[in-house]
Each structure stands twice: as C-alpha cells, then as structure tokens.
Amino acid sequence: MNILLLGSGGREHALAWKLSRSPLCRNLWIAPGNGGTRNVGTNVNISATDFDALADFALEKEIEMIVVGPEDPLVLGVVDYFKGKPALQHIPVIGPDAQGAQLEGSKAFAKQFMMKYNVPTAGYKEFDATNVNDGLAYIDSLTPPIVLKADGLAAGKGVLIIQDKEEAKAALKDMILESRFGEASKKVVIEEFLDGIEFSVFVLTDGTSYKILPPAKDYKRVGVADTGLNTGGMGAISPVPFVTEELMRKVEEQVVKPTIAGIKAEGMDYKGFVYVGLIKVGEEPKVIEYNCRLGDPETEVVIPLLETDLVKLFLAVAGGYLSEEELEFKNEHCATIMLVSGGYPGDYEKGKVIKGDHDIEDSLIFHAGTKADDGKLVTNGGRVIAVTSLGATLQDALNTSLANAHRIEFDGKNYRKDIGYEFVG
C-alpha cells in the first residue's frame, strides 16, 4: 500500500525504517522527512501542518494510509481535516482526533481527564490572568519544590521545577502576564511535586482495545549524571531494569485501562499511540503527562524491539480489530545515544558536514536534525543523529552505541557517555 508519514525527526526515521520493512508497504513518502528518511522512502517538501498540500498530495499519489509522527498536526486537527473531506475520508489516519490530542495539547484538559477517570496523578490547580493572585496564594500554601506547567504545547520547555516560593511566584506572573511561553502559558497548571524515578509506557489503541509496548526511559538533561539544562532527550533505553512485572501490572490496571475507558467514554476518535509519562513513587505508578504520539528518543529504542509488522498493526488499528493481533518483541536490550550540535539546547549552528554515518554496521542510525545539501549530509537541528544498538544486555547495547557515536563526526558534536548509568557498571 501507499503510505504517507508526517514528520522530520528521529522518531519519524525510526517509524519510516520499520514501515519500509513491511511487505505490505509498496511506497513510503515522508513529509517533510530528513537526511536519513530519504534512504527508506521518498521525502516530500511539505510541512506536516500544511493540511491542504498534504490532501492534494494524498490524492495525487493515491495514499492509502497516513501515519502522524509529531504532536503539532494532531493538536491542530489533521485527523478531523481528513475525516471532513469527502474525497479523503477513505484514508485512515493513525493518530487521535483534535479532542483526543488535547490530552497532550492542554495540561489542564489532561489533568481533568485523569481526575474524572481516577488515573493516579499529582494534585494540581490551574490559573490564568483572571485569578493569578489566587495562584500566588496557592504557591504560598505549598512546600517546595513547586511545579509550574504551561497548559499548551511549548516544545518540551514549558515545565519549571522551582525550589523557592518567591521565585515560583515571579515565574507564574512571567508565564501568565508576560507570555513567557507565548499562548501556551496563558493558563498554568501548578502541581504537587512527585519524588521518584521516571519512565514511559506506550500504548497502541484503536479506541476500544489496546496493546502495550515495552517501557522506556529517556534522559533529558544535557550533562553527565542528569545535570545541566533540559533537552528534547539525549538518549534512551528499553526495557527499563526497575520496571518489574508487578509494576507493569499496576500500570495496566491503574493507568492504561481507565485511560482507554475514558477515551471511549468521551467519544474520542482515537486510533494511534498514547504516550504515558510515569513516575514510580515508592512502589506505585503515577502519571506525569500524556502525549498523543510516540516519544522521541524513546521511539528509537522501542520500535527496533518490535518484531511484529507495524503496517499490519496500523491496519488493525484503523479497522478496529487490534484485539485480534499479537505483538512480538525481541528478547534483547536496546539503547540509543543522541548526537547533538555544539551549544544545544542553547544556540547552535547548522550546516556542519557529517561524516562516518555510512560506516556503521552494528547500530541503527536514525537521523533527527539532518538534511542533504549539495550532495553532502549536514546538521539541521539541535538533536542530529540517534545511534541505536541492540544487545543481549543493556551494557552490550550501550557499549556498541558508544563506540559508534565516537565514529560519527561533525564539528561541535556532543553526546552523553553515561546513558543508562544507574543500571550498568
């Protein structure tokens, strides 16, 4: 079949790699794609949020399935757009409708949903310009650290964890009254701080039934031992050593089942992934956040473990018979290390020539911020390449990724050499 994948990051390259391996995939186009996706499909110079252009392309190329990688087109209503066009209604779109995407698009919506369906999460209150003084008083009633979250999408930068009450009050006013995160922080959620260790669980659903993928753990901080500024993710591992069968049983019973039941009860047209960001507090799981798509760089470690044909799974999702499918996974460990531009997550330069990526045989190389420029592969973002490896043990997988991360070269290259450090050595 003819498949159109939306997005341009490492997540999309990993999805494109897996989709292209299916005997059911005849042609794969990626809009807009990157310097690596061109090796497993055909890049199309169309933005993932240019719905009119995507519609014209879908008709021209007789697209039979659309897979949405990033959150922006989902929150903006790409599923609703295609459903609302008679000439396009026959094309299944893998992802939730705009209502379902609000689980990521609005922190307040997600918290209300969790409370309504008894999903364990941190206590919270929400504030905007009409009651910002109440928010200041609420901060006074809390014991630091204090968690402030911009309600809307803020490119992963809208969460602040602050140790001082006066600093937290200043930040709240800055977010709401001075638009620190633009429209995203017109409303701010203030949460109870949860102390524990984080991990992620990915759920594929057809809106009624679901399948759970292996858990993953990503590393957000730019520096060794989780220090320094937050990033989009410096690496990830899967499975996660501390996530036991008992913990996963609790996640399924207390989180996944009520979440899918809530999606159905709310009448969401949800055919895609639910990313559940979790924290283990004591022995209990609590939800930090939902995303309406796979995570990045977690996709780069979860998808390589999946043995089952992804196109076949997506057809089951679209057709509403996911419960009839069986998921199979490799009995291995997977680790990815993200190579990033010098200066990231602050200011960085693009256009640095990348060398050595074709010389790697024992790792999967998933491109994130790259592009082809006059026959050369160059950097085109903060996070540049994810080096992903499988191994019999986590240490084996990490060793391979580290060795190959060293081999790939570009000016200013930076990467963390301690991904998975809590669990090895």
ABEGO torsion letter per residue (X at the ends): XBBBBBEABAAAAAAAAAAAABAABABBBBOAEBAAAAAABBBBBBBAABAAAAAAAAAAAGBABBBBABAAAAAAGAAAAAAABAAAAABBBBEBBAAAAAAAABAAAAAAAAAAAGBBBBBBBBBBAAAAAAAAAAAAABBOBBBBBBABBAGGAABBBBABAAAAAAAAAAAAAAGAAEAAAABBBBBBBBBEBBBBBBBBBAGABBBBBBBBBBBABABBGGBEBBBAEAEBBOBBAABBAAAAAAAAAAAAAAAAAAAAAAGBBBBEBBBBBBBBBEABBBBABBBABBBOAAAAAAAAABABBAAAAAAAAAAGAAAABBBBBBBBBBBBBBBBBBGOABBBBBGBBBBGAAABAABBBBBABBBBBGGBBBBABABABBBBBBBABAAAAAAAAAAAAAABBBBGBBBBAABGAAABX
